[in-house]
Amino acid sequence: MTTTASTETTDATRMSTAPVPLPPRPARASSAVAAARRTWRQLTSMRTALLLLFLLALASVPGSFLPQRGLNPVAVQQYFTENPSLAPVLDRFYLFDVFAAPWFAAVYLLLFVSLVGCLGPRIRLHAKALRTPPPAVPRVLSRMPASDRWESAATPREVLDAAAAELKGWRTVRTDGGISAERGYLRETGNLIFHVSLVGLLVGIAMGGLLGFQGTVLVKEGEGFANTVLAFDDIKPGRRFDPARLVPFNFVLDDFRATYDEGGRALTFDADLRYAEGPDDDLEPVNVRVNHPLEVDGAKTYLLGHGYAPKVLVVDREGNELTQTVACLPQGPTFLSTCVIKVPDAAGEQLAFEGVFTPTTVQDPETRRVTSVYPAPENPALTVLGYRGDLGIDSGAPTSVYNLEDRSRLEPIGDGETPVRLAPGETWDLPGGGSLTFVETTEWATFQVTQDPGKIVALVASVGMVLGLCLSLFVRRRRVWVRVSGAAPAGGDAPAGRTVVEVAGLARTGPEAFREEFDGLSGRIRSTARPLDEEPA
């Protein structure tokens, strides 16, 4: 009898849909099969899934501190310039491409497999639990965390009717001797919704990685861009991306503006564009700023970064003029920027100018070195050294537009050591003929064009994760039992017209809140089935 009662109590108080540990099976399979089965069980356990989720979050940390090529290749190049020894080591471990790294993909795939493997059995068990009626009333209700007992003059039917009315909305099973009720299955449902949505989020991210597209392009003020693969400076297409799916649009950068506080901290960035969805459509104005991209048929154009592009006029020995707008790369928060001006078509020779652009220029009177003390162009200057000779462009080897890699075939203009500082409108008359004029200061901006077919899936999954998390946090699983009888628990007969009422319950979480709920429920049943000592005389 004791064993039966203990079994019933265990079944009634067990409120989890987690799988019951199975007894060990006889060793019939081979050691390899047994090892594979153990590995699969370990991989598909919720503990392993949580560990992999933590590792995935930990693996994402470097992407928050280090610039990423997919987001800002200019910042990555600047990091290499400032840290020539450390940057190659970090790059070897894919820390500038964290989300495309093999080790990140390994954690990502293991998490996906683990979640799918552990969710299948849990969903089946939860579906079975939803179809299973609440457990029968335990034999000894006084052992429950919350319980109450009294004797009433009401009939058993009246007591059960009153209890059933108070338990409306609960899953109940009523018998002649009592009621079993339970509530809070949405807690486990929310838990499963959260994890299923997490799998959906991983699927959405995977869809973006396979079918999506990312391209980065630098556009100077007054110049335009057409959304074709060849127009990008850097592209990251998905493995299954088809270039024919690129959205056909184009835009022109009319103006870029940035504002800063007194300490030089950036306050706002915005760019005025004119765009058209097709080659024959009229250009329409639009303002692009942080978190407000240009969106055309699912393709979004984000504003990533900016810098300065001084406009110069080069005159060669024969008086031929060439106007260039040269993009300079920022080297710090004050936007001191480096740039190279290459003139391959000068008369009888090739010219090159290597310089530094400073938006708010200050010059040391002793060393004559220039620097910038503020990022806004309040006192712009272009400081350059000039060269004549062979730039190596005709050799066919690729060269950078931002650097002079080989100076061995170049001769300095002048002494080659004293740089020339030019303000807007000033001209440097080159020794040997020709001139260089700093015409004006313009700016450039970098844009990232993205097409991500998995974003809708990721959005729906994110909403599902929030909903599931709220359900699993705020819904409490609890059970309540009501028993009525005409005999005392010890087996003696109660006096005629007396009904013994027992109410008990338990909750897996929030015992304090459940105790308050239980006291209210028991009190409302008492108000109908009054105890004998509360009956009016």
C-alpha positions as CSV (number, residue, x, y, z in Angstrom):
1,M,0.0,0.0,0.0
2,T,2.8,2.4,0.8
3,T,4.5,1.7,-2.6
4,T,1.3,2.5,-4.5
5,A,0.7,5.8,-2.6
6,S,4.3,6.8,-3.2
7,T,4.0,6.1,-6.9
8,E,0.8,8.1,-7.2
9,T,2.4,11.1,-5.4
10,T,5.4,11.0,-7.7
11,D,3.3,11.0,-10.8
12,A,1.2,13.8,-9.5
13,T,4.1,16.1,-8.5
14,R,6.1,15.5,-11.6
15,M,5.4,18.6,-13.7
16,S,8.1,18.5,-16.4
17,T,7.9,17.2,-20.0
18,A,11.6,16.4,-20.0
19,P,12.3,12.8,-21.1
20,V,12.5,10.3,-18.3
21,P,16.0,8.7,-18.1
22,L,15.8,5.2,-19.5
23,P,17.3,2.2,-17.8
24,P,20.5,1.0,-19.3
25,R,20.0,-1.4,-22.2
26,P,21.8,-4.7,-22.6
27,A,25.1,-4.3,-24.5
28,R,24.1,-5.7,-27.9
29,A,25.4,-3.1,-30.3
30,S,29.1,-2.7,-31.3
31,S,31.3,-0.3,-29.4
32,A,31.3,2.1,-32.4
33,V,27.5,2.2,-32.6
34,A,27.3,2.7,-28.9
35,A,29.8,5.5,-29.0
36,A,27.9,7.2,-31.8
37,R,24.7,6.8,-29.9
38,R,26.2,8.4,-26.8
39,T,27.7,11.2,-28.8
40,W,24.3,11.9,-30.4
41,R,22.5,11.9,-27.1
42,Q,25.1,14.2,-25.6
43,L,25.0,16.6,-28.6
44,T,21.2,16.7,-28.6
45,S,20.8,17.4,-24.9
46,M,19.6,20.8,-23.8
47,R,22.7,21.4,-21.7
48,T,24.9,21.0,-24.8
49,A,22.6,23.4,-26.8
50,L,22.9,26.0,-24.0
51,L,26.6,25.6,-24.0
52,L,26.8,26.0,-27.8
53,L,24.6,29.1,-27.6
54,F,27.0,30.6,-25.0
55,L,29.9,29.8,-27.3
56,L,28.2,31.4,-30.2
57,A,27.6,34.6,-28.2
58,L,31.2,34.5,-27.0
59,A,32.5,34.0,-30.6
60,S,30.6,37.1,-31.7
61,V,32.4,39.3,-29.2
62,P,35.4,40.0,-31.5
63,G,33.0,41.3,-34.1
64,S,31.9,44.0,-31.7
65,F,35.4,45.3,-30.9
66,L,37.2,44.9,-34.2
67,P,36.2,46.4,-37.6
68,Q,34.7,43.9,-40.0
69,R,35.4,43.7,-43.7
70,G,31.8,43.1,-44.5
71,L,30.7,46.3,-42.7
72,N,33.6,48.8,-43.0
73,P,36.6,47.7,-45.1
74,V,38.0,51.2,-44.9
75,A,38.2,50.8,-41.1
76,V,39.9,47.4,-41.5
77,Q,42.5,49.0,-43.8
78,Q,43.1,51.8,-41.3
79,Y,43.5,49.2,-38.5
80,F,46.2,47.4,-40.6
81,T,48.0,50.8,-41.0
82,E,47.9,51.6,-37.3
83,N,48.8,48.0,-36.2
84,P,51.1,46.5,-38.8
85,S,52.3,43.7,-36.5
86,L,49.1,42.7,-34.7
87,A,46.7,43.0,-37.6
88,P,48.1,40.1,-39.7
89,V,48.0,37.8,-36.7
90,L,44.3,38.7,-36.0
91,D,43.5,38.3,-39.7
92,R,45.0,34.8,-39.6
93,F,42.2,33.8,-37.1
94,Y,39.5,35.5,-39.2
95,L,38.9,38.2,-36.5
96,F,38.1,40.8,-39.2
97,D,35.6,38.3,-40.8
98,V,34.2,36.8,-37.6
99,F,30.8,35.8,-39.0
100,A,32.4,34.2,-42.1
101,A,35.1,32.3,-40.1
102,P,35.2,28.5,-40.3
103,W,35.2,28.2,-36.5
104,F,32.1,30.4,-36.2
105,A,30.3,28.3,-38.8
106,A,31.2,25.1,-36.9
107,V,29.7,26.4,-33.7
108,Y,26.7,27.7,-35.7
109,L,26.0,24.3,-37.3
110,L,26.5,22.3,-34.1
111,L,24.0,24.5,-32.4
112,F,21.5,24.0,-35.2
113,V,21.9,20.2,-35.1
114,S,21.7,20.2,-31.3
115,L,18.6,22.3,-31.1
116,V,16.8,20.3,-33.8
117,G,17.8,17.0,-32.2
118,C,16.6,18.0,-28.7
119,L,13.4,19.7,-29.8
120,G,11.9,16.7,-31.6
121,P,11.5,14.5,-28.5
122,R,10.4,17.5,-26.3
123,I,7.7,18.5,-28.8
124,R,6.4,14.9,-28.9
125,L,6.3,14.7,-25.1
126,H,4.6,18.1,-24.8
127,A,2.0,17.1,-27.3
128,K,1.4,13.9,-25.4
129,A,1.2,15.8,-22.1
130,L,-1.4,18.1,-23.6
131,R,-3.6,15.1,-24.4
132,T,-3.0,13.5,-21.1
133,P,-5.7,14.3,-18.4
134,P,-4.5,15.7,-15.1
135,P,-3.3,13.0,-12.6
136,A,-5.7,11.5,-10.2
137,V,-6.2,13.0,-6.7
138,P,-3.3,11.7,-4.5
139,R,-4.2,9.7,-1.4
140,V,-2.5,12.1,1.1
141,L,-3.2,15.7,0.2
142,S,-1.8,17.0,3.4
143,R,1.7,16.4,2.1
144,M,1.4,18.9,-0.6
145,P,3.1,22.3,-0.2
146,A,-0.3,24.1,0.0
147,S,-3.3,22.3,1.5
148,D,-6.5,23.0,3.4
149,R,-9.2,20.8,5.1
150,W,-12.5,21.4,6.8
151,E,-15.9,19.9,7.4
152,S,-19.0,21.4,5.8
153,A,-22.7,20.8,5.9
154,A,-22.9,21.2,2.1
155,T,-23.4,18.0,0.1
156,P,-20.4,16.6,-1.9
157,R,-22.2,17.6,-5.1
158,E,-22.5,21.2,-4.0
159,V,-18.9,21.4,-3.0
160,L,-17.7,20.0,-6.3
161,D,-20.0,22.3,-8.2
162,A,-18.5,25.3,-6.3
163,A,-15.0,24.0,-6.9
164,A,-15.6,23.5,-10.6
165,A,-17.0,27.0,-11.0
166,E,-13.8,28.4,-9.3
167,L,-11.6,26.3,-11.5
168,K,-13.1,27.5,-14.8
169,G,-10.3,27.9,-17.3
170,W,-8.3,25.1,-15.8
171,R,-7.9,21.7,-17.3
172,T,-10.0,19.6,-15.0
173,V,-11.1,16.0,-14.6
174,R,-14.1,15.5,-12.3
175,T,-15.1,12.3,-10.6
176,D,-17.7,11.5,-7.9
177,G,-15.0,11.9,-5.2
178,G,-13.0,14.9,-6.4
179,I,-11.6,17.2,-9.0
180,S,-8.1,17.2,-10.5
181,A,-7.1,20.5,-12.2
182,E,-3.9,21.9,-13.7
183,R,-2.9,25.1,-15.4
184,G,0.2,26.6,-17.0
185,Y,1.0,24.4,-19.9
186,L,1.8,27.6,-21.8
187,R,5.0,27.8,-19.9
188,E,6.4,24.7,-21.6
189,T,4.8,25.8,-24.8
190,G,6.6,29.2,-24.6
191,N,9.8,27.4,-23.9
192,L,9.4,25.3,-27.0
193,I,8.3,28.4,-29.1
194,F,11.5,30.1,-28.0
195,H,13.7,27.3,-29.1
196,V,11.9,26.6,-32.3
197,S,12.1,30.3,-33.1
198,L,15.8,30.2,-32.3
199,V,16.1,27.4,-34.9
200,G,14.1,29.7,-37.3
201,L,16.5,32.5,-36.6
202,L,19.5,30.3,-37.5
203,V,17.7,29.3,-40.7
204,G,17.1,32.9,-41.6
205,I,20.7,33.8,-41.0
206,A,21.7,30.8,-43.1
207,M,19.4,31.9,-45.9
208,G,21.1,35.3,-45.8
209,G,24.5,33.7,-46.0
210,L,23.6,31.4,-48.9
211,L,21.3,33.6,-51.0
212,G,22.2,37.1,-49.8
213,F,24.5,39.7,-51.1
214,Q,26.7,42.4,-49.5
215,G,28.6,45.0,-51.5
216,T,30.6,48.1,-50.4
217,V,31.3,51.1,-52.5
218,L,33.0,54.5,-52.0
219,V,31.2,57.3,-53.7
220,K,32.5,60.9,-54.0
221,E,30.2,63.9,-53.9
222,G,28.9,64.7,-57.4
223,E,29.5,61.1,-58.6
224,G,27.1,58.2,-59.1
225,F,26.7,54.5,-58.6
226,A,24.8,51.7,-60.4
227,N,24.0,48.5,-58.6
228,T,26.1,46.1,-60.6
229,V,28.7,43.6,-59.4
230,L,31.5,45.5,-61.2
231,A,30.7,48.8,-59.6
232,F,31.5,47.7,-56.1
233,D,34.8,48.1,-54.4
234,D,34.3,45.0,-52.3
235,I,31.6,42.3,-52.5
236,K,30.5,39.3,-50.4
237,P,27.9,37.3,-52.3
238,G,26.3,34.3,-50.8
239,R,27.4,30.9,-52.0
240,R,24.2,30.4,-54.0
241,F,23.7,34.0,-54.9
242,D,22.9,34.7,-58.6
243,P,24.1,38.2,-59.8
244,A,21.0,38.3,-62.0
245,R,19.0,38.9,-58.8
246,L,20.6,42.2,-58.1
247,V,18.0,44.9,-57.9
248,P,18.6,47.4,-60.8
249,F,18.8,50.8,-59.3
250,N,21.3,53.7,-59.3
251,F,21.9,56.9,-57.3
252,V,24.0,60.1,-57.3
253,L,25.6,61.5,-54.1
254,D,24.8,65.2,-54.1
255,D,26.0,66.2,-50.7
256,F,27.3,64.6,-47.5
257,R,27.1,66.3,-44.1
258,A,28.6,65.5,-40.7
259,T,28.3,67.5,-37.4
260,Y,30.6,67.2,-34.4
261,D,30.5,68.5,-30.8
262,E,33.2,70.6,-29.3
263,G,35.3,67.6,-28.4
264,G,35.2,66.3,-32.0
265,R,32.7,63.5,-31.3
266,A,30.5,62.8,-34.2
267,L,26.8,63.8,-33.7
268,T,25.1,63.2,-37.1
269,F,25.8,61.8,-40.5
270,D,23.5,62.1,-43.5
271,A,23.8,62.1,-47.3
272,D,21.5,63.6,-49.9
273,L,21.0,61.3,-52.8
274,R,19.0,61.2,-56.0
275,Y,18.0,57.7,-57.0
276,A,16.1,55.9,-59.7
277,E,14.8,52.3,-59.7
278,G,15.5,51.9,-63.4
279,P,17.8,53.3,-66.0
280,D,15.0,55.2,-67.7
281,D,13.3,56.5,-64.5
282,D,13.7,60.0,-63.3
283,L,16.0,60.6,-60.3
284,E,14.1,61.3,-57.0
285,P,15.7,62.9,-53.9
286,V,16.2,60.9,-50.7
287,N,18.1,61.5,-47.5
288,V,20.1,58.5,-46.1
289,R,21.4,58.6,-42.6
290,V,22.3,56.2,-39.8
291,N,19.5,53.5,-39.4
292,H,17.5,55.1,-42.3
293,P,18.7,53.3,-45.4
294,L,17.5,53.6,-49.0
295,E,15.3,50.6,-49.7
296,V,14.5,49.6,-53.3
297,D,12.6,46.3,-53.9
298,G,14.2,44.6,-50.8
299,A,17.7,45.9,-51.4
300,K,18.9,48.3,-48.7
301,T,21.6,50.9,-49.0
302,Y,23.2,51.8,-45.7
303,L,25.5,54.7,-45.0
304,L,28.7,53.3,-43.4
305,G,31.5,55.8,-43.3
306,H,32.9,59.0,-44.8
307,G,36.1,60.9,-45.4
308,Y,37.5,63.9,-47.4
309,A,38.2,64.0,-51.1
310,P,40.2,67.2,-52.0
311,K,39.7,68.3,-55.6
312,V,42.9,69.2,-57.4
313,L,43.9,70.6,-60.8
314,V,47.2,69.2,-62.3
315,V,48.8,71.1,-65.2
316,D,51.7,69.3,-67.1
317,R,54.6,70.9,-68.9
318,E,52.6,71.4,-72.1
319,G,49.7,73.1,-70.3
320,N,47.3,70.1,-70.4
321,E,44.9,70.2,-67.5
322,L,43.6,67.3,-65.5
323,T,41.1,67.7,-62.6
324,Q,40.9,64.9,-60.0
325,T,38.9,64.4,-56.9
326,V,41.1,62.1,-54.7
327,A,39.7,60.1,-51.8
328,C,41.8,60.3,-48.7
329,L,41.8,57.6,-46.0
330,P,41.2,58.8,-42.4
331,Q,44.0,57.9,-40.0
332,G,42.3,58.9,-36.7
333,P,39.4,60.6,-35.0
334,T,40.5,64.1,-36.1
335,F,40.4,62.8,-39.8
336,L,44.0,63.4,-40.6
337,S,44.0,61.5,-43.9
338,T,46.5,60.2,-46.4
339,C,46.1,60.1,-50.1
340,V,48.0,59.7,-53.4
341,I,47.4,61.6,-56.6
342,K,48.5,59.7,-59.8
343,V,48.7,61.4,-63.2
344,P,49.7,58.7,-65.7
345,D,48.9,60.8,-68.8
346,A,51.0,63.9,-68.3
347,A,53.0,65.1,-71.3
348,G,56.1,63.0,-71.8
349,E,56.1,61.7,-68.2
350,Q,54.0,60.4,-65.3
351,L,53.4,62.4,-62.1
352,A,52.6,61.4,-58.6
353,F,51.9,63.3,-55.4
354,E,51.9,61.8,-52.0
355,G,50.2,63.8,-49.4
356,V,48.3,64.4,-46.2
357,F,44.9,66.1,-45.9
358,T,44.2,67.9,-42.6
359,P,40.6,69.3,-42.1
360,T,41.6,71.6,-39.2
361,T,45.2,72.2,-39.7
362,V,47.8,73.1,-37.1
363,Q,51.5,73.2,-37.9
364,D,54.3,72.8,-35.4
365,P,56.6,75.9,-35.7
366,E,59.7,73.9,-34.9
367,T,59.3,70.6,-36.8
368,R,57.0,72.1,-39.4
369,R,54.9,69.0,-39.2
370,V,51.2,69.4,-39.7
371,T,48.3,67.7,-37.9
372,S,44.6,68.0,-37.5
373,V,43.0,69.0,-34.2
374,Y,39.3,68.7,-35.2
375,P,37.4,66.5,-37.7
376,A,35.4,69.3,-39.4
377,P,37.0,71.2,-42.3
378,E,37.6,74.5,-40.5
379,N,41.1,75.1,-41.8
380,P,41.7,72.5,-44.5
381,A,45.1,72.0,-46.1
382,L,46.8,69.6,-48.4
383,T,50.5,68.9,-47.8
384,V,52.2,67.0,-50.6
385,L,55.5,65.7,-52.0
386,G,55.8,65.3,-55.7
387,Y,57.5,62.7,-58.0
388,R,58.2,62.3,-61.7
389,G,58.9,59.1,-63.5
390,D,57.4,55.7,-64.2
391,L,54.4,54.7,-62.0
392,G,54.5,51.1,-63.1
393,I,50.9,51.3,-64.4
394,D,51.8,50.1,-67.9
395,S,53.3,46.9,-66.6
396,G,49.8,45.4,-66.1
397,A,50.4,44.5,-62.4
398,P,47.6,45.7,-60.1
399,T,48.4,48.8,-58.1
400,S,46.6,50.6,-55.2
401,V,45.0,54.0,-55.7
402,Y,45.8,54.8,-52.1
403,N,49.6,54.1,-52.0
404,L,52.8,54.5,-54.0
405,E,54.2,50.9,-53.7
406,D,57.3,51.4,-55.8
407,R,59.4,54.7,-55.8
408,S,62.5,53.1,-57.4
409,R,61.6,54.5,-60.8
410,L,60.4,57.9,-59.6
411,E,62.4,61.1,-59.1
412,P,61.4,63.7,-56.5
413,I,60.2,67.1,-57.6
414,G,62.3,69.7,-55.8
415,D,64.4,68.4,-52.9
416,G,62.1,65.5,-52.2
417,E,62.2,66.2,-48.4
418,T,60.3,69.5,-47.9
419,P,56.5,69.0,-48.3
420,V,54.4,71.8,-49.8
421,R,51.4,72.9,-47.9
422,L,48.4,74.2,-49.9
423,A,45.2,75.8,-48.8
424,P,42.1,75.8,-51.0
425,G,42.8,77.9,-54.0
426,E,46.6,77.9,-53.7
427,T,48.9,76.6,-56.4
428,W,52.3,74.9,-56.3
429,D,54.4,75.7,-59.4
430,L,56.4,72.6,-60.0
431,P,60.1,72.9,-60.7
432,G,60.7,71.8,-64.3
433,G,57.2,72.9,-65.4
434,G,53.6,72.3,-64.5
435,S,51.6,73.0,-61.4
436,L,49.3,71.5,-58.8
437,T,46.3,73.5,-57.5
438,F,44.2,72.6,-54.4
439,V,40.8,73.6,-55.8
440,E,38.4,72.8,-53.0
441,T,37.4,70.3,-50.3
442,T,34.7,67.7,-51.0
443,E,33.7,64.6,-49.2
444,W,33.1,61.0,-49.9
445,A,30.9,58.4,-48.3
446,T,30.9,54.6,-48.2
447,F,27.7,52.7,-48.8
448,Q,26.8,49.1,-48.3
449,V,24.1,47.5,-50.4
450,T,22.5,44.3,-49.0
451,Q,20.0,41.9,-50.2
452,D,18.9,39.4,-47.6
453,P,16.1,37.0,-48.4
454,G,16.2,35.5,-44.9
455,K,15.4,38.8,-43.0
456,I,11.7,38.1,-42.9
457,V,12.3,34.7,-41.5
458,A,14.7,36.2,-39.0
459,L,12.2,38.9,-38.0
460,V,9.3,36.4,-37.5
461,A,11.7,34.2,-35.5
462,S,12.8,37.1,-33.3
463,V,9.2,38.0,-32.5
464,G,8.6,34.3,-31.7
465,M,11.6,34.2,-29.4
466,V,10.3,37.3,-27.4
467,L,6.8,35.8,-27.2
468,G,8.1,32.4,-26.1
469,L,10.5,33.9,-23.5
470,C,7.7,36.0,-22.0
471,L,5.4,32.9,-21.7
472,S,8.2,30.8,-20.2
473,L,9.1,33.6,-17.7
474,F,5.6,34.8,-16.6
475,V,3.4,31.7,-16.8
476,R,3.5,29.4,-13.8
477,R,2.7,25.7,-14.0
478,R,0.5,24.5,-11.1
479,R,-1.9,21.8,-10.0
480,V,-4.9,21.8,-7.7
481,W,-6.9,18.9,-6.2
482,V,-10.3,18.9,-4.4
483,R,-11.6,15.8,-2.6
484,V,-14.9,15.4,-0.9
485,S,-16.0,12.5,1.3
486,G,-18.4,11.6,4.0
487,A,-15.8,9.8,6.1
488,A,-12.8,11.1,8.1
489,P,-9.3,10.3,6.7
490,A,-8.7,7.9,9.6
491,G,-11.6,5.7,8.4
492,G,-14.2,6.6,11.1
493,D,-17.6,7.7,9.9
494,A,-18.4,11.4,10.0
495,P,-21.7,12.5,11.5
496,A,-24.6,12.6,9.2
497,G,-24.9,15.7,7.0
498,R,-21.2,16.4,7.2
499,T,-18.8,16.5,4.2
500,V,-15.0,16.4,4.6
501,V,-13.5,18.8,2.1
502,E,-9.8,18.7,1.3
503,V,-8.0,21.1,-1.1
504,A,-4.4,20.9,-2.0
505,G,-2.0,22.2,-4.7
506,L,1.6,22.7,-5.8
507,A,3.5,24.8,-8.2
508,R,6.9,24.2,-9.8
509,T,7.9,27.8,-9.7
510,G,6.8,30.9,-7.7
511,P,5.6,29.2,-4.5
512,E,4.9,32.5,-2.8
513,A,2.7,33.7,-5.6
514,F,1.0,30.3,-5.8
515,R,0.3,30.3,-2.0
516,E,-1.6,33.6,-2.4
517,E,-3.5,32.2,-5.4
518,F,-4.3,29.0,-3.5
519,D,-5.5,30.8,-0.4
520,G,-7.9,32.9,-2.6
521,L,-9.2,29.8,-4.4
522,S,-9.7,27.8,-1.2
523,G,-11.4,30.8,0.4
524,R,-13.9,31.1,-2.4
525,I,-14.7,27.4,-2.1
526,R,-15.2,27.9,1.6
527,S,-17.6,30.8,1.0
528,T,-19.9,28.3,-0.7
529,A,-19.2,25.2,1.3
530,R,-19.0,26.9,4.7
531,P,-17.2,25.0,7.6
532,L,-19.4,23.8,10.3
533,D,-18.0,26.2,12.9
534,E,-18.8,29.1,10.6
535,E,-22.5,28.0,10.0
536,P,-25.0,30.5,11.6
537,A,-26.6,29.1,14.8
